[in-house]
Amino acid sequence: MLASFTLIGAAIDLISKSIAFARIADQPVRIDRERVLALAPEQIGGLLPIHDPVQVIPRVLELQLVLNPGAVFGVGAGKRWFFVLFTGIAFAFGMWMFAKWTSRRDRLAHAALGLIFAGGIGNLYDRVVFGCVRDFLHPAPGVHLPFGLSWPGGAGTELWPWVSNIADALLLVGVGLLMIRLWKTPPPKESDQRATT
């Protein structure tokens, strides 16, 4: 189950990015890794043609091409190798969790770890092959935070100002499922703790 979720999730992410970058703008967009790496993180957006977002469902979802040199929410722009290393460490920790912490019947944990691995693989592939992450999903476009609130760091007043991808969604869902799994698992009894010490 872990392998199925990982492979299918990673394939969906990479295929969706390829389709998005081939069709959202007026012409297919090809990302040249060398050009990305030669530019400062704040300049790589200039490699994309100017294009209008594609509205899928008004105020729910639009598609817009973005090149992200950092991680989720644009954090850590230009720290590509840090995120490559972090992903490797996270995979190792996830495999340790899978081997030591789950049983054969623990489908929720297997699905959660598979989704996390799939999201990690999708974005890791982009960082290694393109030097940045290809994003295209913008949820809740034009919907603003209530009461005039704004995000810290100058992200604006939009409810979700970030553009992301399927890999990011897989990571968020996987982490959420893992938290549910941890929450549903009863803590070990005192007698069990004594037996293990």
N, C-alpha and C positions, 0 to 999 in steps of 0.2 A: 504493500500500500504506500509506503514512504517513497519508493522509487517511482511508482505511477504518478503520484501527486507532483513529485519533483520534475519528472520529464515532461509531463503534459503541461504543467504550469509554466515551465521555462519556454517550451515550444510556443504556447499561446502568446506569451509576452514578446518573444523575439519576432514572431510572425506579425503580430499586431503593430509593432514598431516599424517593420519593413513596409507594411501596407500604408500606414499613416504617412511615412516620409516619402512614399511614392505617389500619394494621391491627394493629400490635404492642400498643398500649395498648387499653383497653376502648372508647375513642372515638377518632375521627380527631384528629390533632394538627396544628393550623395554627400556623405561626410568624409572628408579627407583628414585622417588622423594627424598627419604631419602639419597641416594648416592649423588644426585645433591646438596642437601642442606649441606651435610657434606664437600663439596669441596669448595675451593676458586673459584671465577668466572672464572679466567683464566685457571682453571684445568678441567672444566666440558667437554671440547672438547675431553678429553681423554676417556670419556665414550662411544664414538662412535668408531666403527671399522674403520680401514683404508680402504678406498674404492675409486675407481676412479669415477669421476663425469660422469653422463650419459649425453651425448651430444644429445639434442633434435634437434636443428637447429644450425649448426656451426656459431659461432660469434653472435648468437642471444639469445639462451637459453640453459643452461645446468642445470642438477639437481644434487645437492650435499647436503648431510646432515650436518646441523650445529645446535648446541644448543646455544641459545642466552640468556645469563643471564640478559640482559639489555633491552633497547627499540630499536626503529628503528635506524639503523646505528650503533648498539652496544653501544649506549649512556647509561650511568647509570648502568653499569654492577654491579650486586649484590644488587641493590635497588629494589628488588621484591615488597616489601610491599608498597613502595612509588608509584609504577606503579599500584598496585591493588587499592590503595586509589585514585590516580589520575583518573583511569578509572571510579570509582564510581562517583566522582565529575563530570566528563565529561558526564556520562549518565544522571545525574540529570540536568545538564545544557541543554543537548540535549532535554530532555523531556520538560523542561520549554520552550525552543525555539519552539518545536512542538506545545505545547498548546497555547502559547501566540503570536507566530509570523507567524504561517502558517494557511492557510484556507483549507477547505476540498478539494478544486480543485488544490491545490498547489503541483502538482505531482513531480516536480523537487526537491523541498525542502524535500518532504517525501522520495523520492528515495535516496537523498544525506544523510539524517539523518539515513535511514535504512542501507545504506552501512557502514557508520561510526559506528553505533551500532554493526553491524555484525562483522566488523574487531576488534572492542573492545572486543566483547564477545569471539571471537576465541582466541585472545592472552591472555585474562584474564583467560580463561579456562586452557590454558597451564601453566600460572604462578601459579595457585592454585593447579592443579593436578600434574604437573611435576616439578615445581620449576624453570622452564625456558621456553623459547619459542622455539618451533620446527620450524626450517627454512629449506628450500630446493630449492628455486628458485634463480638461478643466471643469471640475464639478461646480455647480451653483454659480455660474457666471452672472454678474450683475446683482446678486443678492448680497445685501450689506448687513454687517453686524448691527444689533439693536442698540438703541440709546446713544448713537453717535460714537460708539466704541471703535477703537482701532487696534490693530496688531502692533506689538512692540517691534522695534527695529525698522520701522518705516514700511512694513508690508502692506499698509493701507487699511481700508475699512471693509473691503469685500469679505464675505463670510469665509470663502476659501480662495485666497488670491494665488495659490500655487498651482502650477501645471505639473502633472505627474504621469505615470504610466501603469501598465498592468502589473509589473513587478512590484511597484510600491503598494498597490492594492493587495497583492498576494502577501507581502510582508506584514501589512497591517492586520489582515484577516488571520494570518497564521499566528501572530503574536496574541491577538485576541482569543483565538481558540486555545492557545497554550495557557493563557491566564485562566480561562474557564476550566480547563483540565486541572490546573493546580488548585483552583478554588473548590472544585468538586471532590478532590482527593482528600479523604480524612487524614488528619495528622497522625503519626504513629503513636500507639498507646505507650504509656510509661513502661509497661512490662517489655514491649518490643525495644524501646530505647535502651533499657537496662541490658537486654540480651545482646545488643550490638556493641556495648561498651565494655 
